[in-house]
Amino acid sequence: MLINIVLFILRMRGGVNMVDIYVALIIYGRRTFEQVPSILQSKVEEELTALSLNTDGTPVQE
């Protein structure tokens, strides 16, 4: 369910690409940030930050 919501939000932002897929996998707990290819890590981190999430997919504590 959560993965569908995340993918929907990402699609509304202009489509789904590999960065979006890795973001969703991290949020769903299927991948860790360390498993993201190094070439994509900065973009994945940017997307997670934009969603107010840490690199482990958990909400940022303020």
N, C-alpha and C positions, 0 to 999 in steps of 0.2 A: 504494500500500500504506500509506504513512505517513498519507495523508489519511484513509483508512478507519479507522485506529486512532484518530486524533484525533477524528473525527466520532463514533466509538463512545464514547469517553470523555466527550465533550460531551453526547451523548444520555443517557448514564447519569446525568448531573448534572441531568436534568430537561427534556430536549428540546433541539431545535436552533432557534436564532433567528438573526437577522441578525448579531449579535455573534459567535456561534459560527461562522457561515459566513465572516466576515471573518478570524477567528482562523485557521481552517483554510486559507484562501487565502494568508494571510501565511506560515504555516508551509510550505506547499507551494511558495511562491515565485511565486504568480500575481498577488499584489497587494503593494503596499508600505503601510506604516502611513500614509504621506502620502495614499494613495488612498482611505483609509477616510473616509466622511463625518464632518465635524467633530462632529456630534451623537453619534456612536457611538465616537469615539476614546478617550474616558476609559474606557468599559466594555471596549473591546477591549484597551486597555493593562492593565487590571485582570486580565483573563482570561489574557493572555500572561504577566504577572507570576506569577499563580497556577500556571502551568505551568512556572515558572522559565525563561522565555524573554524575550529583549529584544524591542523593538518591530520588529526586523527578522526575528524568528522563530528566531534562533540562541540556543543555551543561554547563560545568564548565567554569566560567568566569576567564580569566587569566589577 
